[in-house]
Amino acid sequence: MPNALRSLLVAWAGLLAAAGARAQDPLAAAFKTPPGSARPRVWWHWMNANVTQHGIDEDFAWMKRVGVAGVQNFDGSLNTPRIVETPAPFMSDAWKAAIRHAVSRADSLGLEFTIASSPGWSETGGPWVTPEQAMKKLVWSETTVEGGRPAGRLTTPPSVSGPFQDIPAATPAAFAGAGARTLPSLYHDAAVIAYRIPEAERDAEPTVSASGAVDTRALTDGDRAKRVELPFGPDSLAWVQFAYAEPQTVRALTVVVAGVGRGGGAPSVARLQASDDGTTFRTIGELPRGGAPEQTVALPATTARYFRVVFRQPAQRPGAPGGFGGQQPPPRGVQLAELSLTSAAREPLRGQGRLVERRRHGDDGDAAGA
């Protein structure tokens, strides 16, 4: 046989042998048909009690069909709209029955089933956590007394279970109604701190007015749970004005806005303006949006006789994620609980901020209410 032909046959035999070896390679075979230990698991959300046993069966059938090997069950809410006729709130009898069914169904299909250690995003949540073991918040009250005289009984700080001071926790829609649970409450005194009020804290009392017929006294009474609705006018604006007898230098603003997004914060655009005559206002800056339920905003030191916080009505908002709810109409007013100015310097805490300065041309010299 010629050498050239012999070499070709040897090479062809070598290729066939290599192909046969690859066909028997367990790594290649496992890559083509991976075992359960190598298949993906998914984060399986049960949102706002929207759970049914039929839905569980449908989800698992799809997962098995596409090659998903297991789930981690996670119970949350995040303002998800209701889409089932009969909800199954966390730890209710219906929820326990759904969990029992899900575990049994997953086992019958050979799917791995794991579960998050608590509802929501908190590792400390659950009815089994006693108030003494639960997360705490620091609350306080202020009592002004005359030096050298008995202080008497100090004002008791709030003991409301909620995100901040006396702001109550929102009750999830799934727990509303006759079966609603009462949040546990725990209060212990921690400390009493007495100090001489600095001169910078001795603010002049302004005359407070607003663009709508609201009780402006509620904006400075220290009650963060009680709110007033300041309606937007035909120009889509609403404002609160502070008028001083003499020019006043302000360095910080505190605001509690209710019912706007997670945790509050200024709705859409809220501007702080100043004026020397009460007619022509200049814009100092915009309040940061979102953040803590109560925001204390550090301002550039500004001296004027009149100050205004102007809120602009947000535009129409889209529905909830996933296409539920459709278009939501813009709010008719801004829900205010507290709003005050101070001449004392304030360093913003984490989650709060400084005033956002306006740098576009033409912001100075705004007309009243602009």
N, C-alpha and C positions, 0 to 999 in steps of 0.2 A: 504494500500500500504506500503511495507517495507520502512523503513527510508532511506536506501541506495538508492533505486530507486527514492524516492521523492527528495533527494538531487541532484541526477543527472539531473532530469528534470528541477529543478530550475536553475541549473548552465547552462544547454543548453538554456533555455529561456533567461537567462541573456546575453549570448553570442549573440543570435539573436537580442536582443534589442540594444546591443552596435554596432553591424554591421549596423543596421538600422539607428542609430544616426549618424554614420560616413558617411553613404550614403547621409544624409541630411545636413552634415557639409558644410557651404558655403565656408570656407577656403580651405577645401580639393577639393571642386568642382572648385574653382577659380584657385587652383594650377594646376589642370588637364587641364583646359581650361582658361588660364589667360585672363583678359580683356585687351583692347588696352593700357590702362594706365600702365600696368605692362609688356608689351612686349618690346623687345629691339629696340633701334634706332641705326642707323649706320651712320658713317662718310662717306659721299658720295663724293669722289674726282672727280673733272673734271680737268684732268691733261693736260696741254699744249694744250688747245683748242681741244682736241680729244673728241668732243661731236657731237652726232647726235640724232634726235628725235626718230629714230628707236631704237638706243641704250638705250635711256631713257625708252621707253616702255618695252624693254626686261628686264632691271634692275628692274623696278617696278613690273612686272609680277612675277619675281622670288622672290622678297621680300615679296609680298603678299602671295605667295604660301607657303613659309617656315615660315611665322609668324612674319616677321619684321614689326613693326608698324609705322616707320617713318624714316626720314633722316635729317641730317644736311649737306647741300650743301657746298662744299669747293672748291674754284678755286685756283689751283697752277700750278707749272711748274717743276722745279728741273731737267732740262735737259731731260725730258721725250721725247722719239722719237715720230715722227708723224706717226699715224696709220690710220687716216681717210683721205678721199679724199679731203674734203672741211672743213677746221678747223673753229672753232667759237671762235675767240679771245675774251677775257674778255671785256665786255661793247660794243662789236660790235653789229650790227643789228642782225646778226645770233645768237649771244649769248643771246640777249634779247628775241628773238623768242623762243630759246631753254628753257630759264627760264620760260617764259610764258606757254609753253607747259608742262613743268615738273610740275609746280604748279597745272595746270588744271588736269593733269593726276593723280597726287597724291590725289587730292581732290575727284576725281571720284572713287578712290579705297579705300577711307577712311584712307589714310596714312597721317601722320603728316609731314609737310614740314617746315623746318627752314633753315636759311642760315647764313653763317659766315659774320661778319660785314665788311670784307674787303677781297681783293684777297691776296693769299699767307699767310705768317705767320706774317704779320705786321698789327697792328690795325690802322695804320696811312696812309695806302695806298689807292689810288683811285683818279680818275680825278677830283672829287669834292673838294679835298684838295688843297688849294692855296699854292704857294711856301712860303708865309709868315707863314702859319700854319703848314707846313710840317716839318719833322725831318731835322735837320741841321748837318753839319759836320764842324769841325774846320780845316782851311787850313792856310798855312803860306808860306813865302818866306824868303830868307836870302840875305842880301847885305853886303859885306865887304867894309868898308870905312876906311880912315886914320884918326886917332884921331886928333882933333883940326881943321879939315877942313870941309867945307860944305858937307853934305851927298848927296845932289842932289836928284833926284827922285828915290825913292825906288822901287825895283822890285815888281810888282803887284802879289799877290798870285793867284793861279789858281781858276777859277770859274766854273770848269767842274762839271756837275752833275754825280756823281759816288761814288764808295766806299771809295776812299782815294786819297787825293791831286788831281793830274791831270789824274788819271786813270779813264777813262770813264765807265759808266755803260754799261753792255752788253745788246744789244737789243734782246729780246726774238724772237725766230724764227717765232712765230705766228704773230708778228707785223712787220716782214721784208717785204720789197717790197714797192709798190706805196702807200699803206695805212699806212706806218710806222709813228709813232708819234714822235714828237720832245720833248725830256724831258725838263721840265721847268728849268730855271736857276735863282738863286738869290745870290747876293753877297753884303756884307756890311763889311766895315772896322771895326775891333774890337779893336786893340791895336798895338802900336809900342814899342818894347822893345830893348833897346841898352845896350850892355855890353862889357867889355874888353875881348878879346879872351884869354883864359888861355893858358899857355905854352903847356899844354898837348894837346891842340887842334891844335897846329901848326905842322901838319903832314908833313913829307918829301914827295916829289912827286915821286911816283914809276914809273917805266917803265912797262906798262901793255901789255901783249901779250896773245895769245890764241892758242888753238890747231887747230882751223880752221881759214879760211880767213874771219874775221869779223872786223868791225870798232870798236875797243875797246874804242875809245873816247866816243861812245854812252853809255858806261856803267857808266860813271861818269859825264854826262852832266846835271843831275837833271831832265831829261825828262822821267817820268815813263810810259808814253803812247807809246813812241817809243821803239820798241824792235828789237833785232838782234837774228837770229837763229844760235846758235853754234852747228854745226853738230857733231854727234857721229862718232867716228872713227871705223875702223875694230875691235878694241878691246872693242867696246861698251862704250868707255869713251870720255869725253870732258872736257877741263879744261881751266881756266883763271889763269894767273900767274902775280904776282906783284913782281918786282925786285927792290930792293933799293940799292943805292950806298954804304950805310953803314948799319950795322945791325940795325934793327928797332924793337921796342917792340910794338906789337899790342894787343889790348884788346877788340875789337868789330868788327863785320862784319855786313854790311847792304846789303840786297839782295832783288831784285824785280824780281820774276820769273813769267812769264805770261803763261796763258793757261794750268795750271796744277791744276785740281781739283777745288773745291770751294774756292775762295779767294786766290789762288796761293800757295806759299810755295815751298820748294825744291822738285823736282821730284825724286821718288825712293830714292836712296842713294846719298847724296852730302857730300863729306869729305873736311875738311880743312887740308892742309898739310904744313909743313915748312921745309926749307932746308938751310944749311949754304953755300953750294957750287953750288946749282942749278942742281945737278945731283941726289943725294940721298935725298929722302924726307921722313920725319916721319909724321905719321898721328896724328893730335891733337885731332880730334873728328869728329862727324857727325852733319850736320845741322838738326834741327828739321823739320819734314815734316808737311805740311799744315800750318794753322794759318792765320795771317793777310796778305793782299796783299803785304805789305812791311814788312820785318822782320829785326829787329836789334838784333843780337845775341851776348850775352856777352861771351867773350872768357877768358880762363885762360891766364894771361899775358905771351906772348911768344915772345922771341927775336930771329930774324933770318934775313938773307938778302933776302930770297926768300919765298914767300907764294903762295900756289896754292889752288883753289877751284876746286875739281874734281867731275864731275857729271857722274853717271853711268846710262846707258840706261835702262829704265824699261822693264820688260818682257812683252810679249803679254798679253793684258788685256781682261777680259771677257766682253760680251755685257752688255747693260743696264739691270736693274732689270726687271723681267717679260719675259726674253728671247728675247728681241728685239735687233737687231743690230749684233748679232753673235760675233765672236772674233774680237777685234780691234787690228790692228798691232801696234807694239811699235813705239813711235815717232822717227822721223829721227834726231831730234836735240832738244836742250833745248832752250826755248824762254826766253832770258834775257833782262831786261830793265835797271836795275841798279845793280852794284856790287862794293863795296868799303870796304876798311879797315881803321881803325883809331886807334891811340894810346891812345885815351881818353877812360876812363871807361864808360860803358853804362849799366844802369840797365834796363833789358827787361821790356816792358810794358805787360799788360794783353794780352794774345793771342800770345805773342812772347815767347822767351825762351833763355835758356843758351845752349851752345854747349853740345851735348851728347858725353860724353867721351867714347873712345874705351878702353875696358878693356881686350879684348882677347889677348893672347900671340901672338907675331909675328907681331904686328902692326907697331912697330918702324923699321926704316931702309927700308921702302918701296922704290922700284926702281922708277925712274922718271915716272910719269904718271900712277902709279899703283893705 
